[in-house]
Amino acid sequence: MNKWKEKLSLILVILMVTVLAACGSTDEEAAAGSQESGKKISIGQINWAENIAVTNMWKVILENKGYDVELNNLNMGSTMQALESGDLDVSLEIWLPVQDANYLKEYQDTVNFSEATWYDNAKVGLVVPTYVEEVNSVEDLNEHKELFNSEIVGFGPGAGTMEVTEQLIKDYDLEFELLSSSEPAMLAEIGNAIENKEPIVAPLWSPHWIFSKYDLKFLEDPKKTFGGVEKIHHATRQGFEEDYPEVSEWFKNWKMNDQQIGKLIEYVENAEEPLAGAKKWVEENQKLIDEWMK
């Protein structure tokens, strides 16, 4: 009888060990699974030349590090709403102190706007072709409004720069209408006008590849409605830094100069697919990228 009890006890011990081991294995598998799924990062992409370039660049960099990166095409307003709700992880392009000041004011308590900047010499303003010699300042526009049919050719209505341009029209009492479209449509209009040596005025920004293709000049803005030098930041949803501390540090270390961003935009614009252009740039600039990832 005692021997039978001893065998039964041994069997029970073996069963308990087996069950505990199975539970431990399940817990480990669940932890591993959650860790893997946690490596997915969603980045907002806006249909602007430099934004397409840097979002694809970071997709390449992060996927090389094992992250699963999803690019979501949104306008600026939708981007901020998605960051606030947590449906989006990152936006790589916030212009401050002027262009996106309205978004900073509205979302500063619900979105993390990084103090770090990745480009420190940005400029925004109205541009005309250099052959429009009679117009050199915003203050000259009303006098020559017939040249432009009293129209400023704009781009996406949700962009901060479009809202600042609306404010510019008020500040200077311009007898102009700001037309909304998209960046590609606006750039096509500029190209067509220059091809036919016609006047055109549009809001533009630097860095941008169009300045290497066409001779354009920024109009003076004595009232500084567009501000002076702009800096480009990034923003993340609340909690992103805790979930992805390593990636957060990489974003904060990220810095580009005129030549670097210009070449990246050129590669992306000229490639069959933006991602292919970004991969080429990343391969040629690994030393710079390594500095961001220290």
N, C-alpha and C positions, 0 to 999 in steps of 0.2 A: 504493500500500500504506500509506504513512504517513497519507494522508488518511483511509483506511478506519479505521486505528487511532485517529486523532483523533476520528472520529465515534463509534466504539465507546466510547471513554473518556468522551465527552460524554454519551452515552446512559446509561452506568453512573453517572456523577455525578448526573444527573437522577433516576435510579431511587433512588439512595441518599437524596437530599434528600427525595423523595416519601415513602419509607419512614419516615425520621426524623420528618418532619412529621406523618405519620399516627400514629406512636407517641406523639409529643408531644401530639397532639390526644386520643388515647385516655387518656393519663395525666391530662390536664386534666379530661376528662369524668369519669374515675373519682374524681378529687379532689373535683370539684364534687358528684358523686353522694354520696360519703361525708359531705361537709359537710352536704348536705341531710338525709340520713338521721340525722345526728348531732343534728338539731334536735328530735328527738322526746323528750319528757320524760314519765315516768310518775309520777303522784302517788297515794299511797294515800288512800282516802276511807273514813272510819269513819262509821257511821250515827248520828252525834251532830249536833245542830242546828248548833252553831258550826262543826263540822268540815265539814259539807256546805256551809256558807256560805263559808268561807275557801278551800276547794278549788275551788269554782266561781268565786270571785273571781279566784284566780290563773290558772285556766284562761282566763278572759276576758283578763286582763292579758297573759299570755304569748302567747296566740294573736294578740292585737293586734300583738305584736312579731315575729310570723312563726314562732313555735314550734308544733309539733304536740303537744298535751297530751292524755294519756290518763289518766282517773280510774279507779282500780281499787278496787272495793269489798271491803274486808277488815276483819277485826277487829284489835284491837291486837296480839295475839300473832303473827298471820300477817303483819302489817305489818312487825314487827321482823325476822322470819325472812326476808322478801322483801328488806329493806334489806341484811341480812347477806349474802345470796346474790347480790345485785346485780340481782335481777329487778325491783326497784322503785327509783326514783331518790330520791323525797322523801316524807317524812311531815311534815305541817305542824303537828302538835299533840303536843308532849311536855310533860307537866306535872311541874315540879320545884320544890322539892326532895323532895317526899313521894310524890305520886300515882304517878309512873312511875319511882320510884327503883329498883324491882326490874329494870326493863328497862335502865336505865342501868348497873346493876351487871353484868348478864348480857352486854350487847352493847357495852360501852364500847370494847373492843379491835377490834371488827369493823364498827362503825357510827359515823359522824361525828355526834355530838351537838353542835349549835351552842351556843356560849355566849351568842349574841345572843338576845334575847327580843322577842316581838311583842305580848305583853300582860302587864302587870306587876302586876295587881291581882285575880288570880283567887282564888276561895274555894271550898272543898269542905266538905261536911258532911252530916249528916242533917237533913232538914227535915220539919216538920209544918205543917198549916194554922194560921193565927194564932188561929182559934177554939178550938184545943185548948189552953186556957189552963193546964191543970194540968201540962203538960209543957213545960219550957223548957231542960232540960239532958239530955244523954245519961244522966246519973245518975238521972233521973226515970223512965226507961223501964220498968225492972223493976217498979216500984211500980204502973204502969198498963198492964202487958202485956196485960191482958184487953181493953183498948180496941182494940188492934192485932192481936188473935189471935196474939200473940207472933211476928208476921211483919214483916220489913223488906222492902218491895217494891223490888227492884233491877232492874238492866238487864243488859247484856252480860257474860257470865262472864269474858271475857278482859281486861276493863278494869282498869287499875291501881286505880281508885277502889273497885271491887268487892273487890279483895284487901285494900285498906286497911280497908274496912268489915268484912271477916272478922276482921281484926286488932283492930278496935274492939270487936267482940263479945267477943273473948277478954280484952282489956284491962279492960273494964268488967263482965266476967262476966254479960253480958246473956243472959237466957233467951229468946232470939229466934232465928228462922231467917231467913237471907238468901235471898230468892227471886230466881232468875235469869230474865231474859226478854230484852227489848230496850228501847232507849230509848223508841221510840214506844209500846210496850205499857205501860211504866212511867208515861209521861205520861198515857196514857189512863186508867190506874187512878187517878192523882191527880185528874184531871178529874172522873171519876165520883164519887169520894169527896167532893170539894168540892161537887159539884152536889147531893149528898144529905146534906151537912153531917156526914159521917162522918169519924172519925179515920183517918189514914194516916201512915206514916213511911217515908221513902225517902232514898237518897243523891242529892244534887244538887250542882250547881256553878254558879258565876257567872263568866263571862257566860252567860246563858241567857234565852231569850224568855219562859219560863214565869213568871218573876217579874213581868213586866209584865201577865200575864193573871190570875194568882191571888195572893192574899195568903198568902205562905208565910214561915216564919221558920226560920233555922238554929238548931239546938240547940247550946247551949254544950258545949264539948269540953274540960273542965279538964285532961285528960291529954295534950291536943294530939296525939292519934293521927292526926288528919287534917292536922296541921301548922297553920301560920298562913297568911300570904299565899303563894299559889303563883304562879309565873311560867310562861308558856307559851313553849316553844322550838320549833325545828324540827330535823329530823335528815335526813341524806342518806346514800346509799351511799358507800362509800369510792371515791375517784376522781372524784366528781361535781364538786368544786370545780375540778379540773384540766380536766374536760371542758366545764364550763359556768361559767367564772369570772364572767361578767357576771351571770348569773342568781343565782349564789351571793351576789354583793354585794347584789343587790336583796332577797333574802330576809333578809340581815343588817340592811338598812336599814329593813325593814318594822316599823312601830309602829302600834298602834291603841288608842284609849281606849274607855271605856264607851259613849259615845254613838255612836261610829263602828261598833263591832262590833255594838251593839244594833240600829242601823238596817239594817246589812247582813243580819243574821239575820232581821229583820222582812221585808225585801224578798224574801229567798229563800223564807221560809216562806209568804208570801202570793202568790207567783207561781205560774202554772200549771206552770212548769218551773223548777227551781233556777237554771239558767243564765240564764234571762230576768231573774230577780230580781237576780242578780249583775251582769248587764250594765247594768241600770238604776242600780245603786249605783256602778259604775265610772264611768259617764257623769257622775254628779253629783259625783264626788270625784277628778277627774282631777288637780287641783292637789296633793292629798295623795299620790297615786300617783307623780306626777312627782318628789316629794321622795324617795321610796324609790328611784327609778331614777337618781339623780344619780351 
